[in-house]
Amino acid sequence: MPATATGAAGLSMVTVIAAVAGFAGNEIVAGYRIRAGRRIGSAALVADGLHARTGGLTSLAVLLGTGGVAPGWRRADPVVGLAVTLAILMVLRQAAREIYRRLMDAVDPALVDRAESVLRGVPGVLDVGEVRLRWIGHQLRAECEIVISPDCSAVEAHAEHELLHALPRLNAALVHADPEPGARGEDFHALLASRQRAS
């Protein structure tokens, strides 16, 4: 085998190993950062993990481009380049969406549903009104409305306790308890308001 052919084969093998190692390393780092970011509630760390994923895609592009050019397909490089550009744009879109949602205080609707489910399971809670969750830094804060029986006591505190245990990264919950209207349709809010005016 001529020396040039041996050198080309060796170079191709080096390229393959480097590309695969680059992709694997970037993907391990990306996965770690994304998981850690979601665990601690850091949208910036999740976006950084997605950025590392684009580095892995670039390594794969080198491998695919080399594999296409080696047999003589001259357009392999630009075609692979366009494909990787599209993949990077998709990753960028995902990262931008994560950051935008955090800036707008958006919370995963599944977390709101879970909070409602937890509140409905608290003994003494008859109904659940509005449930709002919002991000404050890396932590969540909840504001909830529940309906309880007029003779219940300490349900509000118990509901807050249950929420804090059930929702990850929730560090505070404000629970407003409305008493259920009485058997004769009494409006307890109106009664309290009239007492405050009288005092």
C-alpha positions, -999 to 999 in steps of 0.1 A, spaced: 0 0 0 14 34 -9 25 57 19 -1 83 9 -30 58 10 -19 46 44 -16 82 57 -51 90 43 -66 59 60 -49 68 92 -61 104 90 -97 92 84 -96 69 114 -82 98 135 -111 120 123 -137 94 131 -123 88 166 -120 126 173 -156 133 160 -171 104 180 -152 114 211 -162 151 206 -199 142 202 -199 118 232 -181 143 255 -204 172 245 -235 151 249 -224 139 284 -218 175 295 -250 187 279 -271 160 296 -255 167 330 -261 205 327 -297 201 315 -306 177 343 -288 199 369 -305 230 356 -340 214 357 -332 200 392 -323 234 406 -347 254 385 -320 272 365 -331 281 329 -297 295 322 -280 262 330 -305 243 309 -297 267 280 -260 262 286 -265 225 283 -284 229 250 -254 250 238 -231 222 247 -253 199 226 -247 220 195 -210 214 200 -217 177 198 -237 182 166 -208 201 151 -185 171 159 -210 148 141 -210 172 111 -173 167 108 -177 130 107 -206 131 82 -188 156 60 -156 135 60 -176 104 53 -193 120 23 -162 136 8 -140 105 11 -159 86 -17 -159 117 -39 -192 134 -31 -181 170 -33 -214 184 -20 -212 165 12 -197 193 32 -223 220 23 -252 196 26 -241 184 61 -233 220 70 -269 230 62 -283 201 81 -263 209 112 -273 246 109 -310 235 110 -303 212 140 -285 241 158 -315 264 150 -338 239 165 -317 237 197 -315 275 198 -353 277 195 -357 253 225 -332 273 246 -348 306 237 -382 292 246 -369 281 280 -355 315 288 -385 334 275 -409 312 296 -389 319 327 -388 357 320 -426 356 316 -429 336 349 -444 307 330 -446 274 349 -452 240 335 -490 234 335 -484 199 349 -471 215 381 -502 236 384 -524 205 379 -503 187 405 -508 215 430 -546 214 425 -546 177 429 -526 179 462 -550 206 475 -580 185 467 -565 156 486 -562 177 519 -588 166 544 -613 194 549 -608 210 515 -641 210 497 -631 228 465 -601 245 449 -602 279 433 -575 297 415 -540 282 418 -510 304 406 -473 294 405 -445 317 396 -407 316 396 -387 338 419 -351 331 410 -346 294 412 -376 288 436 -413 286 431 -440 304 450 -476 294 451 -508 314 457 -539 293 461 -576 296 470 -594 268 487 -630 263 500 -633 247 534 -661 239 558 -668 268 582 -660 246 612 -627 234 599 -595 246 616 -559 246 605 -567 233 570 -549 263 555 -516 254 573 -520 217 564 -526 226 527 -494 247 526 -474 219 543 -487 193 517 -478 216 488 -443 222 501 -437 185 502 -453 177 469 -438 203 445 -401 204 438 -384 238 444 -415 253 460 -403 274 490 -435 293 499 -472 290 495 -499 315 503 -532 296 508 -564 316 511 -592 296 527 -628 306 519 -655 291 541 -682 272 523 -716 291 523 -737 280 553 -768 258 550 -790 289 547 -766 305 521 -748 329 545 -720 348 529 -692 347 555 -672 373 536 -701 397 539 -705 390 576 -668 397 582 -670 429 562 -700 442 581 -681 434 614 -651 454 603 -672 484 593 -690 482 627 -657 483 646 
